[in-house]
């Protein structure tokens, strides 16, 4: 029970939030297994008291958890514009490499070239529509992740 220093483990409520995300995104039938990172440490205050995913974002398309956790399943992870009050969180960088990998594995494949509003050149053009660098509005980026 006292193996780790106080504050070195997440509060059980944060772990439960992570589990709600895992359960929401878990398919009824597994077709592909993609190994990805687990969630990163998230403080209890940040996870339970926000800011989380803004209620106005994807109101008609997404019905999962909206609390914030540093986890790829959390749509607000790496998307400050999707946070309540569009909070500016400098440490909320997300995992663009995961979305690049997922886009490459998707039915679109690596030959897909995203239509974006950016003049920026992407090393992975097939994932540009999922990433902030594509200059798409936050709703469009999140819909692409769905």
N, CA, C and O atoms as a GROMACS GRO file, in nm:
protein
  584
    1UNK      N    1   0.081  -0.120   0.000
    1UNK     CA    2   0.000   0.000   0.000
    1UNK      C    3   0.085   0.126   0.000
    1UNK      O    4   0.047   0.226  -0.061
    2UNK      N    5   0.198   0.125   0.066
    2UNK     CA    6   0.283   0.242   0.073
    2UNK      C    7   0.411   0.224  -0.008
    2UNK      O    8   0.518   0.266   0.036
    3UNK      N    9   0.400   0.163  -0.124
    3UNK     CA   10   0.518   0.137  -0.205
    3UNK      C   11   0.570   0.260  -0.277
    3UNK      O   12   0.691   0.273  -0.298
    4UNK      N   13   0.482   0.350  -0.314
    4UNK     CA   14   0.522   0.469  -0.389
    4UNK      C   15   0.501   0.594  -0.305
    4UNK      O   16   0.413   0.597  -0.219
    5UNK      N   17   0.582   0.696  -0.330
    5UNK     CA   18   0.564   0.822  -0.257
    5UNK      C   19   0.427   0.884  -0.286
    5UNK      O   20   0.371   0.866  -0.394
    6UNK      N   21   0.374   0.955  -0.188
    6UNK     CA   22   0.246   1.024  -0.206
    6UNK      C   23   0.259   1.120  -0.324
    6UNK      O   24   0.358   1.193  -0.335
    7UNK      N   25   0.159   1.120  -0.412
    7UNK     CA   26   0.161   1.206  -0.529
    7UNK      C   27   0.226   1.141  -0.650
    7UNK      O   28   0.223   1.198  -0.760
    8UNK      N   29   0.284   1.022  -0.633
    8UNK     CA   30   0.349   0.954  -0.743
    8UNK      C   31   0.251   0.870  -0.824
    8UNK      O   32   0.282   0.828  -0.936
    9UNK      N   33   0.135   0.846  -0.769
    9UNK     CA   34   0.031   0.770  -0.839
    9UNK      C   35  -0.090   0.859  -0.861
    9UNK      O   36  -0.116   0.951  -0.784
   10UNK      N   37  -0.162   0.830  -0.966
   10UNK     CA   38  -0.284   0.905  -0.989
   10UNK      C   39  -0.392   0.862  -0.890
   10UNK      O   40  -0.394   0.748  -0.842
   11UNK      N   41  -0.479   0.954  -0.863
   11UNK     CA   42  -0.594   0.926  -0.780
   11UNK      C   43  -0.681   0.822  -0.852
   11UNK      O   44  -0.686   0.820  -0.974
   12UNK      N   45  -0.748   0.738  -0.776
   12UNK     CA   46  -0.832   0.633  -0.836
   12UNK      C   47  -0.939   0.692  -0.928
   12UNK      O   48  -0.975   0.629  -1.027
   13UNK      N   49  -0.990   0.810  -0.897
   13UNK     CA   50  -1.092   0.874  -0.982
   13UNK      C   51  -1.036   0.906  -1.121
   13UNK      O   52  -1.110   0.902  -1.219
   14UNK      N   53  -0.907   0.938  -1.130
   14UNK     CA   54  -0.843   0.965  -1.259
   14UNK      C   55  -0.832   0.835  -1.339
   14UNK      O   56  -0.855   0.833  -1.460
   15UNK      N   57  -0.796   0.727  -1.271
   15UNK     CA   58  -0.788   0.596  -1.336
   15UNK      C   59  -0.927   0.555  -1.388
   15UNK      O   60  -0.939   0.499  -1.496
   16UNK      N   61  -1.030   0.583  -1.309
   16UNK     CA   62  -1.166   0.551  -1.353
   16UNK      C   63  -1.205   0.633  -1.477
   16UNK      O   64  -1.273   0.581  -1.566
   17UNK      N   65  -1.162   0.759  -1.484
   17UNK     CA   66  -1.189   0.840  -1.603
   17UNK      C   67  -1.121   0.778  -1.724
   17UNK      O   68  -1.181   0.769  -1.832
   18UNK      N   69  -0.996   0.735  -1.709
   18UNK     CA   70  -0.926   0.668  -1.818
   18UNK      C   71  -1.004   0.544  -1.862
   18UNK      O   72  -1.017   0.518  -1.982
   19UNK      N   73  -1.054   0.468  -1.768
   19UNK     CA   74  -1.131   0.347  -1.799
   19UNK      C   75  -1.259   0.382  -1.875
   19UNK      O   76  -1.298   0.309  -1.966
   20UNK      N   77  -1.324   0.493  -1.838
   20UNK     CA   78  -1.445   0.534  -1.911
   20UNK      C   79  -1.412   0.563  -2.058
   20UNK      O   80  -1.489   0.529  -2.148
   21UNK      N   81  -1.298   0.626  -2.082
   21UNK     CA   82  -1.254   0.650  -2.220
   21UNK      C   83  -1.227   0.518  -2.291
   21UNK      O   84  -1.273   0.498  -2.404
   22UNK      N   85  -1.153   0.430  -2.228
   22UNK     CA   86  -1.123   0.300  -2.290
   22UNK      C   87  -1.252   0.227  -2.326
   22UNK      O   88  -1.266   0.173  -2.435
   23UNK      N   89  -1.345   0.227  -2.233
   23UNK     CA   90  -1.472   0.155  -2.257
   23UNK      C   91  -1.554   0.221  -2.367
   23UNK      O   92  -1.617   0.151  -2.447
   24UNK      N   93  -1.555   0.352  -2.373
   24UNK     CA   94  -1.632   0.422  -2.475
   24UNK      C   95  -1.582   0.387  -2.616
   24UNK      O   96  -1.661   0.361  -2.706
   25UNK      N   97  -1.451   0.386  -2.633
   25UNK     CA   98  -1.392   0.363  -2.765
   25UNK      C   99  -1.375   0.216  -2.800
   25UNK      O  100  -1.342   0.183  -2.914
   26UNK      N  101  -1.396   0.129  -2.703
   26UNK     CA  102  -1.376  -0.015  -2.728
   26UNK      C  103  -1.482  -0.066  -2.826
   26UNK      O  104  -1.602  -0.051  -2.802
   27UNK      N  105  -1.438  -0.128  -2.936
   27UNK     CA  106  -1.536  -0.180  -3.033
   27UNK      C  107  -1.602  -0.307  -2.982
   27UNK      O  108  -1.547  -0.377  -2.897
   28UNK      N  109  -1.720  -0.337  -3.035
   28UNK     CA  110  -1.788  -0.462  -2.998
   28UNK      C  111  -1.707  -0.582  -3.045
   28UNK      O  112  -1.699  -0.684  -2.977
   29UNK      N  113  -1.647  -0.567  -3.163
   29UNK     CA  114  -1.566  -0.675  -3.219
   29UNK      C  115  -1.431  -0.618  -3.262
   29UNK      O  116  -1.425  -0.518  -3.334
   30UNK      N  117  -1.324  -0.681  -3.218
   30UNK     CA  118  -1.190  -0.635  -3.252
   30UNK      C  119  -1.152  -0.684  -3.391
   30UNK      O  120  -1.162  -0.802  -3.422
   31UNK      N  121  -1.108  -0.590  -3.474
   31UNK     CA  122  -1.064  -0.623  -3.609
   31UNK      C  123  -0.914  -0.604  -3.623
   31UNK      O  124  -0.846  -0.681  -3.691
   32UNK      N  125  -0.861  -0.501  -3.558
   32UNK     CA  126  -0.719  -0.469  -3.566
   32UNK      C  127  -0.672  -0.430  -3.427
   32UNK      O  128  -0.745  -0.365  -3.352
   33UNK      N  129  -0.553  -0.470  -3.394
   33UNK     CA  130  -0.493  -0.428  -3.267
   33UNK      C  131  -0.378  -0.336  -3.300
   33UNK      O  132  -0.285  -0.373  -3.372
   34UNK      N  133  -0.384  -0.214  -3.247
   34UNK     CA  134  -0.280  -0.115  -3.266
   34UNK      C  135  -0.222  -0.083  -3.129
   34UNK      O  136  -0.294  -0.035  -3.041
   35UNK      N  137  -0.096  -0.110  -3.111
   35UNK     CA  138  -0.033  -0.081  -2.983
   35UNK      C  139  -0.003   0.067  -2.976
   35UNK      O  140   0.057   0.125  -3.067
   36UNK      N  141  -0.044   0.129  -2.868
   36UNK     CA  142  -0.023   0.272  -2.850
   36UNK      C  143   0.011   0.298  -2.704
   36UNK      O  144   0.004   0.209  -2.620
   37UNK      N  145   0.046   0.420  -2.677
   37UNK     CA  146   0.081   0.456  -2.540
   37UNK      C  147  -0.038   0.450  -2.447
   37UNK      O  148  -0.153   0.462  -2.490
   38UNK      N  149  -0.010   0.429  -2.320
   38UNK     CA  150  -0.115   0.441  -2.220
   38UNK      C  151  -0.125   0.589  -2.186
   38UNK      O  152  -0.053   0.671  -2.243
   39UNK      N  153  -0.214   0.623  -2.096
   39UNK     CA  154  -0.227   0.765  -2.065
   39UNK      C  155  -0.108   0.814  -1.983
   39UNK      O  156  -0.042   0.737  -1.912
   40UNK      N  157  -0.082   0.943  -1.995
   40UNK     CA  158   0.025   1.006  -1.918
   40UNK      C  159  -0.034   1.058  -1.788
   40UNK      O  160  -0.154   1.082  -1.779
   41UNK      N  161   0.050   1.076  -1.689
   41UNK     CA  162   0.005   1.124  -1.558
   41UNK      C  163  -0.080   1.250  -1.573
   41UNK      O  164  -0.040   1.345  -1.640
   42UNK      N  165  -0.194   1.249  -1.511
   42UNK     CA  166  -0.285   1.365  -1.511
   42UNK      C  167  -0.324   1.390  -1.366
   42UNK      O  168  -0.368   1.298  -1.296
   43UNK      N  169  -0.310   1.513  -1.321
   43UNK     CA  170  -0.344   1.543  -1.182
   43UNK      C  171  -0.495   1.529  -1.160
   43UNK      O  172  -0.574   1.542  -1.253
   44UNK      N  173  -0.532   1.502  -1.038
   44UNK     CA  174  -0.673   1.487  -1.003
   44UNK      C  175  -0.749   1.615  -1.033
   44UNK      O  176  -0.858   1.610  -1.089
   45UNK      N  177  -0.692   1.729  -0.997
   45UNK     CA  178  -0.758   1.857  -1.020
   45UNK      C  179  -0.783   1.879  -1.169
   45UNK      O  180  -0.891   1.922  -1.209
   46UNK      N  181  -0.682   1.849  -1.251
   46UNK     CA  182  -0.695   1.869  -1.396
   46UNK      C  183  -0.800   1.776  -1.455
   46UNK      O  184  -0.882   1.818  -1.537
   47UNK      N  185  -0.799   1.651  -1.413
   47UNK     CA  186  -0.891   1.552  -1.469
   47UNK      C  187  -1.036   1.574  -1.425
   47UNK      O  188  -1.128   1.562  -1.506
   48UNK      N  189  -1.055   1.607  -1.300
   48UNK     CA  190  -1.190   1.613  -1.246
   48UNK      C  191  -1.252   1.752  -1.244
   48UNK      O  192  -1.374   1.766  -1.235
   49UNK      N  193  -1.167   1.854  -1.253
   49UNK     CA  194  -1.220   1.991  -1.244
   49UNK      C  195  -1.193   2.074  -1.368
   49UNK      O  196  -1.229   2.191  -1.373
   50UNK      N  197  -1.130   2.014  -1.467
   50UNK     CA  198  -1.116   2.075  -1.598
   50UNK      C  199  -1.003   2.173  -1.615
   50UNK      O  200  -0.915   2.186  -1.530
   51UNK      N  201  -1.008   2.240  -1.726
   51UNK     CA  202  -1.116   2.234  -1.825
   51UNK      C  203  -1.111   2.105  -1.907
   51UNK      O  204  -1.004   2.051  -1.936
   52UNK      N  205  -1.229   2.058  -1.942
   52UNK     CA  206  -1.241   1.939  -2.025
   52UNK      C  207  -1.289   1.976  -2.164
   52UNK      O  208  -1.283   2.092  -2.204
   53UNK      N  209  -1.335   1.876  -2.237
   53UNK     CA  210  -1.386   1.899  -2.372
   53UNK      C  211  -1.513   1.984  -2.364
   53UNK      O  212  -1.609   1.948  -2.295
   54UNK      N  213  -1.512   2.096  -2.433
   54UNK     CA  214  -1.625   2.189  -2.432
   54UNK      C  215  -1.753   2.119  -2.476
   54UNK      O  216  -1.753   2.045  -2.575
   55UNK      N  217  -1.861   2.142  -2.403
   55UNK     CA  218  -1.991   2.079  -2.434
   55UNK      C  219  -2.043   2.116  -2.572
   55UNK      O  220  -2.122   2.042  -2.630
   56UNK      N  221  -2.001   2.230  -2.625
   56UNK     CA  222  -2.049   2.273  -2.757
   56UNK      C  223  -1.976   2.204  -2.872
   56UNK      O  224  -2.023   2.205  -2.985
   57UNK      N  225  -1.862   2.145  -2.842
   57UNK     CA  226  -1.781   2.080  -2.945
   57UNK      C  227  -1.836   1.940  -2.973
   57UNK      O  228  -1.851   1.859  -2.882
   58UNK      N  229  -1.865   1.913  -3.098
   58UNK     CA  230  -1.916   1.783  -3.143
   58UNK      C  231  -2.041   1.739  -3.065
   58UNK      O  232  -2.059   1.621  -3.036
   59UNK      N  233  -2.124   1.834  -3.034
   59UNK     CA  234  -2.246   1.808  -2.956
   59UNK      C  235  -2.332   1.697  -3.017
   59UNK      O  236  -2.390   1.617  -2.943
   60UNK      N  237  -2.340   1.691  -3.150
   60UNK     CA  238  -2.426   1.594  -3.216
   60UNK      C  239  -2.352   1.469  -3.263
   60UNK      O  240  -2.413   1.377  -3.317
   61UNK      N  241  -2.219   1.464  -3.243
   61UNK     CA  242  -2.141   1.353  -3.296
   61UNK      C  243  -2.068   1.269  -3.191
   61UNK      O  244  -2.032   1.154  -3.218
   62UNK      N  245  -2.047   1.324  -3.075
   62UNK     CA  246  -1.967   1.256  -2.974
   62UNK      C  247  -2.042   1.252  -2.841
   62UNK      O  248  -2.088   1.355  -2.791
   63UNK      N  249  -2.056   1.130  -2.785
   63UNK     CA  250  -2.135   1.113  -2.663
   63UNK      C  251  -2.054   1.046  -2.552
   63UNK      O  252  -2.111   0.987  -2.460
   64UNK      N  253  -1.923   1.053  -2.562
   64UNK     CA  254  -1.835   0.991  -2.464
   64UNK      C  255  -1.797   1.087  -2.352
   64UNK      O  256  -1.854   1.195  -2.340
   65UNK      N  257  -1.700   1.046  -2.271
   65UNK     CA  258  -1.654   1.130  -2.160
   65UNK      C  259  -1.602   1.264  -2.209
   65UNK      O  260  -1.555   1.276  -2.323
   66UNK      N  261  -1.610   1.365  -2.125
   66UNK     CA  262  -1.561   1.497  -2.162
   66UNK      C  263  -1.458   1.549  -2.063
   66UNK      O  264  -1.404   1.658  -2.083
   67UNK      N  265  -1.431   1.475  -1.958
   67UNK     CA  266  -1.326   1.515  -1.864
   67UNK      C  267  -1.190   1.506  -1.933
   67UNK      O  268  -1.173   1.430  -2.027
   68UNK      N  269  -1.095   1.584  -1.886
   68UNK     CA  270  -0.963   1.586  -1.949
   68UNK      C  271  -0.871   1.482  -1.888
   68UNK      O  272  -0.864   1.467  -1.766
   69UNK      N  273  -0.802   1.410  -1.974
   69UNK     CA  274  -0.694   1.321  -1.930
   69UNK      C  275  -0.593   1.315  -2.045
   69UNK      O  276  -0.630   1.322  -2.162
   70UNK      N  277  -0.468   1.304  -2.011
   70UNK     CA  278  -0.363   1.298  -2.114
   70UNK      C  279  -0.362   1.157  -2.174
   70UNK      O  280  -0.283   1.070  -2.134
   71UNK      N  281  -0.450   1.139  -2.269
   71UNK     CA  282  -0.475   1.008  -2.329
   71UNK      C  283  -0.524   1.029  -2.471
   71UNK      O  284  -0.606   1.117  -2.494
   72UNK      N  285  -0.477   0.950  -2.566
   72UNK     CA  286  -0.516   0.971  -2.706
   72UNK      C  287  -0.667   0.957  -2.726
   72UNK      O  288  -0.720   1.015  -2.821
   73UNK      N  289  -0.737   0.885  -2.642
   73UNK     CA  290  -0.882   0.870  -2.655
   73UNK      C  291  -0.957   0.997  -2.616
   73UNK      O  292  -1.074   1.013  -2.652
   74UNK      N  293  -0.893   1.086  -2.542
   74UNK     CA  294  -0.953   1.211  -2.500
   74UNK      C  295  -0.940   1.311  -2.614
   74UNK      O  296  -0.829   1.350  -2.650
   75UNK      N  297  -1.052   1.352  -2.672
   75UNK     CA  298  -1.048   1.442  -2.788
   75UNK      C  299  -0.987   1.578  -2.757
   75UNK      O  300  -0.938   1.644  -2.848
   76UNK      N  301  -0.988   1.620  -2.632
   76UNK     CA  302  -0.929   1.748  -2.595
   76UNK      C  303  -0.777   1.739  -2.576
   76UNK      O  304  -0.710   1.842  -2.565
   77UNK      N  305  -0.723   1.618  -2.573
   77UNK     CA  306  -0.578   1.600  -2.556
   77UNK      C  307  -0.507   1.653  -2.680
   77UNK      O  308  -0.523   1.599  -2.790
   78UNK      N  309  -0.429   1.758  -2.662
   78UNK     CA  310  -0.358   1.822  -2.772
   78UNK      C  311  -0.441   1.923  -2.848
   78UNK      O  312  -0.395   1.978  -2.947
   79UNK      N  313  -0.562   1.950  -2.802
   79UNK     CA  314  -0.654   2.040  -2.874
   79UNK      C  315  -0.705   2.148  -2.779
   79UNK      O  316  -0.818   2.140  -2.730
   80UNK      N  317  -0.623   2.249  -2.752
   80UNK     CA  318  -0.665   2.356  -2.661
   80UNK      C  319  -0.791   2.427  -2.709
   80UNK      O  320  -0.871   2.472  -2.627
   81UNK      N  321  -0.811   2.436  -2.840
   81UNK     CA  322  -0.930   2.503  -2.892
   81UNK      C  323  -1.058   2.425  -2.859
   81UNK      O  324  -1.167   2.481  -2.869
   82UNK      N  325  -1.045   2.299  -2.821
   82UNK     CA  326  -1.161   2.217  -2.787
   82UNK      C  327  -1.190   2.220  -2.637
   82UNK      O  328  -1.292   2.165  -2.593
   83UNK      N  329  -1.103   2.282  -2.560
   83UNK     CA  330  -1.122   2.288  -2.415
   83UNK      C  331  -1.228   2.392  -2.378
   83UNK      O  332  -1.248   2.490  -2.449
   84UNK      N  333  -1.294   2.369  -2.266
   84UNK     CA  334  -1.390   2.467  -2.215
   84UNK      C  335  -1.319   2.601  -2.200
   84UNK      O  336  -1.212   2.609  -2.140
   85UNK      N  337  -1.379   2.704  -2.254
   85UNK     CA  338  -1.320   2.837  -2.247
   85UNK      C  339  -1.196   2.853  -2.333
   85UNK      O  340  -1.124   2.952  -2.319
   86UNK      N  341  -1.171   2.758  -2.422
   86UNK     CA  342  -1.052   2.758  -2.507
   86UNK      C  343  -0.927   2.788  -2.424
   86UNK      O  344  -0.844   2.872  -2.460
   87UNK      N  345  -0.917   2.717  -2.312
   87UNK     CA  346  -0.804   2.736  -2.221
   87UNK      C  347  -0.673   2.714  -2.293
   87UNK      O  348  -0.662   2.624  -2.377
   88UNK      N  349  -0.575   2.792  -2.262
   88UNK     CA  350  -0.442   2.776  -2.321
   88UNK      C  351  -0.357   2.695  -2.224
   88UNK      O  352  -0.314   2.745  -2.120
   89UNK      N  353  -0.334   2.571  -2.259
   89UNK     CA  354  -0.260   2.478  -2.175
   89UNK      C  355  -0.132   2.441  -2.248
   89UNK      O  356  -0.134   2.358  -2.339
   90UNK      N  357  -0.019   2.500  -2.209
   90UNK     CA  358   0.107   2.480  -2.279
   90UNK      C  359   0.155   2.336  -2.276
   90UNK      O  360   0.228   2.294  -2.366
   91UNK      N  361   0.117   2.261  -2.175
   91UNK     CA  362   0.163   2.121  -2.167
   91UNK      C  363   0.068   2.024  -2.238
   91UNK      O  364   0.095   1.904  -2.241
   92UNK      N  365  -0.040   2.075  -2.294
   92UNK     CA  366  -0.138   1.990  -2.365
   92UNK      C  367  -0.095   1.975  -2.511
   92UNK      O  368  -0.157   2.030  -2.602
   93UNK      N  369   0.011   1.899  -2.532
   93UNK     CA  370   0.068   1.886  -2.667
   93UNK      C  371   0.009   1.770  -2.745
   93UNK      O  372   0.022   1.766  -2.868
   94UNK      N  373  -0.054   1.676  -2.678
   94UNK     CA  374  -0.111   1.563  -2.749
   94UNK      C  375  -0.006   1.469  -2.803
   94UNK      O  376   0.110   1.473  -2.762
   95UNK      N  377  -0.046   1.384  -2.897
   95UNK     CA  378   0.046   1.286  -2.955
   95UNK      C  379   0.027   1.282  -3.106
   95UNK      O  380  -0.036   1.190  -3.158
   96UNK      N  381   0.081   1.381  -3.178
   96UNK     CA  382   0.064   1.384  -3.323
   96UNK      C  383   0.120   1.260  -3.392
   96UNK      O  384   0.069   1.219  -3.497
   97UNK      N  385   0.225   1.200  -3.336
   97UNK     CA  386   0.282   1.081  -3.399
   97UNK      C  387   0.183   0.964  -3.397
   97UNK      O  388   0.184   0.882  -3.489
   98UNK      N  389   0.098   0.957  -3.296
   98UNK     CA  390  -0.004   0.853  -3.291
   98UNK      C  391  -0.106   0.874  -3.403
   98UNK      O  392  -0.143   0.778  -3.472
   99UNK      N  393  -0.150   0.998  -3.422
   99UNK     CA  394  -0.250   1.025  -3.526
   99UNK      C  395  -0.192   1.004  -3.665
   99UNK      O  396  -0.264   0.963  -3.757
  100UNK      N  397  -0.063   1.032  -3.681
  100UNK     CA  398   0.003   1.006  -3.809
  100UNK      C  399   0.003   0.855  -3.836
  100UNK      O  400  -0.028   0.811  -3.947
  101UNK      N  401   0.039   0.777  -3.735
  101UNK     CA  402   0.040   0.631  -3.750
  101UNK      C  403  -0.101   0.579  -3.777
  101UNK      O  404  -0.120   0.495  -3.865
  102UNK      N  405  -0.198   0.627  -3.702
  102UNK     CA  406  -0.336   0.581  -3.721
  102UNK      C  407  -0.388   0.618  -3.859
  102UNK      O  408  -0.456   0.538  -3.923
  103UNK      N  409  -0.357   0.737  -3.906
  103UNK     CA  410  -0.401   0.776  -4.040
  103UNK      C  411  -0.339   0.686  -4.145
  103UNK      O  412  -0.404   0.650  -4.243
  104UNK      N  413  -0.213   0.649  -4.126
  104UNK     CA  414  -0.147   0.560  -4.221
  104UNK      C  415  -0.211   0.421  -4.223
  104UNK      O  416  -0.212   0.354  -4.326
  105UNK      N  417  -0.263   0.379  -4.109
  105UNK     CA  418  -0.326   0.246  -4.098
  105UNK      C  419  -0.472   0.247  -4.141
  105UNK      O  420  -0.532   0.140  -4.158
  106UNK      N  421  -0.528   0.364  -4.160
  106UNK     CA  422  -0.670   0.373  -4.190
  106UNK      C  423  -0.700   0.330  -4.333
  106UNK      O  424  -0.609   0.304  -4.412
  107UNK      N  425  -0.826   0.323  -4.365
  107UNK     CA  426  -0.866   0.284  -4.500
  107UNK      C  427  -0.823   0.387  -4.603
  107UNK      O  428  -0.819   0.357  -4.722
  108UNK      N  429  -0.790   0.510  -4.558
  108UNK     CA  430  -0.743   0.613  -4.651
  108UNK      C  431  -0.604   0.579  -4.703
  108UNK      O  432  -0.570   0.608  -4.818
  109UNK      N  433  -0.524   0.516  -4.616
  109UNK     CA  434  -0.390   0.475  -4.656
  109UNK      C  435  -0.294   0.591  -4.668
  109UNK      O  436  -0.331   0.707  -4.650
  110UNK      N  437  -0.171   0.558  -4.697
  110UNK     CA  438  -0.065   0.658  -4.700
  110UNK      C  439  -0.068   0.746  -4.823
  110UNK      O  440   0.002   0.848  -4.828
  111UNK      N  441  -0.146   0.710  -4.923
  111UNK     CA  442  -0.152   0.792  -5.044
  111UNK      C  443  -0.253   0.906  -5.033
  111UNK      O  444  -0.260   0.993  -5.120
  112UNK      N  445  -0.332   0.906  -4.925
  112UNK     CA  446  -0.430   1.012  -4.904
  112UNK      C  447  -0.356   1.144  -4.879
  112UNK      O  448  -0.265   1.150  -4.796
  113UNK      N  449  -0.394   1.246  -4.950
  113UNK     CA  450  -0.338   1.380  -4.927
  113UNK      C  451  -0.451   1.467  -4.877
  113UNK      O  452  -0.551   1.488  -4.945
  114UNK      N  453  -0.432   1.518  -4.758
  114UNK     CA  454  -0.536   1.597  -4.693
  114UNK      C  455  -0.556   1.731  -4.761
  114UNK      O  456  -0.461   1.792  -4.810
  115UNK      N  457  -0.680   1.775  -4.763
  115UNK     CA  458  -0.711   1.910  -4.808
  115UNK      C  459  -0.708   1.998  -4.685
  115UNK      O  460  -0.788   1.981  -4.594
  116UNK      N  461  -0.616   2.092  -4.682
  116UNK     CA  462  -0.604   2.179  -4.565
  116UNK      C  463  -0.601   2.324  -4.607
  116UNK      O  464  -0.596   2.356  -4.726
  117UNK      N  465  -0.603   2.411  -4.510
  117UNK     CA  466  -0.595   2.555  -4.536
  117UNK      C  467  -0.454   2.606  -4.513
  117UNK      O  468  -0.434   2.726  -4.492
  118UNK      N  469  -0.356   2.518  -4.516
  118UNK     CA  470  -0.219   2.555  -4.481
  118UNK      C  471  -0.126   2.547  -4.602
  118UNK      O  472  -0.144   2.465  -4.692
  119UNK      N  473  -0.027   2.635  -4.601
  119UNK     CA  474   0.078   2.629  -4.703
  119UNK      C  475   0.195   2.547  -4.649
  119UNK      O  476   0.294   2.525  -4.720
  120UNK      N  477   0.184   2.503  -4.526
  120UNK     CA  478   0.289   2.427  -4.460
  120UNK      C  479   0.306   2.291  -4.527
  120UNK      O  480   0.208   2.229  -4.570
  121UNK      N  481   0.430   2.245  -4.536
  121UNK     CA  482   0.459   2.113  -4.591
  121UNK      C  483   0.466   2.014  -4.475
  121UNK      O  484   0.531   2.041  -4.374
  122UNK      N  485   0.397   1.900  -4.490
  122UNK     CA  486   0.394   1.799  -4.385
  122UNK      C  487   0.478   1.680  -4.426
  122UNK      O  488   0.474   1.637  -4.542
  123UNK      N  489   0.553   1.626  -4.332
  123UNK     CA  490   0.627   1.504  -4.361
  123UNK      C  491   0.530   1.388  -4.380
  123UNK      O  492   0.562   1.289  -4.446
  124UNK      N  493   0.412   1.400  -4.322
  124UNK     CA  494   0.309   1.297  -4.334
  124UNK      C  495   0.181   1.364  -4.382
  124UNK      O  496   0.093   1.395  -4.302
  125UNK      N  497   0.170   1.386  -4.512
  125UNK     CA  498   0.056   1.461  -4.564
  125UNK      C  499  -0.077   1.392  -4.540
  125UNK      O  500  -0.180   1.457  -4.532
  126UNK      N  501  -0.075   1.260  -4.528
  126UNK     CA  502  -0.199   1.187  -4.508
  126UNK      C  503  -0.260   1.210  -4.370
  126UNK      O  504  -0.376   1.175  -4.348
  127UNK      N  505  -0.184   1.267  -4.278
  127UNK     CA  506  -0.237   1.294  -4.145
  127UNK      C  507  -0.259   1.442  -4.120
  127UNK      O  508  -0.301   1.480  -4.010
  128UNK      N  509  -0.231   1.526  -4.218
  128UNK     CA  510  -0.238   1.671  -4.196
  128UNK      C  511  -0.376   1.716  -4.153
  128UNK      O  512  -0.388   1.812  -4.077
  129UNK      N  513  -0.481   1.649  -4.200
  129UNK     CA  514  -0.615   1.692  -4.163
  129UNK      C  515  -0.648   1.659  -4.017
  129UNK      O  516  -0.743   1.713  -3.962
  130UNK      N  517  -0.569   1.572  -3.954
  130UNK     CA  518  -0.592   1.538  -3.814
  130UNK      C  519  -0.512   1.627  -3.720
  130UNK      O  520  -0.538   1.632  -3.600
  131UNK      N  521  -0.415   1.696  -3.775
  131UNK     CA  522  -0.322   1.770  -3.692
  131UNK      C  523  -0.344   1.920  -3.701
  131UNK      O  524  -0.396   1.970  -3.800
  132UNK      N  525  -0.303   1.991  -3.598
  132UNK     CA  526  -0.321   2.135  -3.592
  132UNK      C  527  -0.252   2.208  -3.705
  132UNK      O  528  -0.298   2.315  -3.746
  133UNK      N  529  -0.144   2.153  -3.756
  133UNK     CA  530  -0.068   2.218  -3.862
  133UNK      C  531  -0.147   2.237  -3.990
  133UNK      O  532  -0.110   2.319  -4.074
  134UNK      N  533  -0.256   2.162  -4.007
  134UNK     CA  534  -0.337   2.174  -4.127
  134UNK      C  535  -0.425   2.296  -4.128
  134UNK      O  536  -0.489   2.326  -4.228
  135UNK      N  537  -0.428   2.368  -4.016
  135UNK     CA  538  -0.509   2.490  -4.001
  135UNK      C  539  -0.657   2.468  -4.024
  135UNK      O  540  -0.728   2.561  -4.061
  136UNK      N  541  -0.705   2.348  -4.003
  136UNK     CA  542  -0.849   2.325  -4.010
  136UNK      C  543  -0.912   2.366  -3.878
  136UNK      O  544  -0.847   2.362  -3.774
  137UNK      N  545  -1.039   2.405  -3.881
  137UNK     CA  546  -1.107   2.437  -3.755
  137UNK      C  547  -1.109   2.314  -3.663
  137UNK      O  548  -1.108   2.200  -3.710
  138UNK      N  549  -1.111   2.340  -3.534
  138UNK     CA  550  -1.105   2.231  -3.436
  138UNK      C  551  -1.215   2.127  -3.458
  138UNK      O  552  -1.189   2.007  -3.445
  139UNK      N  553  -1.335   2.169  -3.492
  139UNK     CA  554  -1.445   2.073  -3.516
  139UNK      C  555  -1.410   1.977  -3.628
  139UNK      O  556  -1.440   1.858  -3.620
  140UNK      N  557  -1.347   2.027  -3.735
  140UNK     CA  558  -1.312   1.942  -3.849
  140UNK      C  559  -1.200   1.844  -3.812
  140UNK      O  560  -1.203   1.729  -3.853
  141UNK      N  561  -1.102   1.891  -3.734
  141UNK     CA  562  -0.995   1.801  -3.690
  141UNK      C  563  -1.052   1.690  -3.603
  141UNK      O  564  -1.014   1.573  -3.618
  142UNK      N  565  -1.141   1.725  -3.512
  142UNK     CA  566  -1.198   1.624  -3.422
  142UNK      C  567  -1.287   1.527  -3.497
  142UNK      O  568  -1.288   1.408  -3.467
  143UNK      N  569  -1.363   1.574  -3.594
  143UNK     CA  570  -1.446   1.484  -3.676
  143UNK      C  571  -1.358   1.384  -3.750
  143UNK      O  572  -1.395   1.268  -3.766
  144UNK      N  573  -1.241   1.429  -3.797
  144UNK     CA  574  -1.149   1.339  -3.867
  144UNK      C  575  -1.098   1.231  -3.773
  144UNK      O  576  -1.070   1.119  -3.816
  145UNK      N  577  -1.086   1.264  -3.644
  145UNK     CA  578  -1.040   1.165  -3.546
  145UNK      C  579  -1.150   1.065  -3.512
  145UNK      O  580  -1.121   0.952  -3.473
  146UNK      N  581  -1.275   1.106  -3.527
  146UNK     CA  582  -1.386   1.015  -3.497
  146UNK      C  583  -1.390   0.906  -3.601
  146UNK      O  584  -1.475   0.818  -3.595
   0.00000   0.00000   0.00000
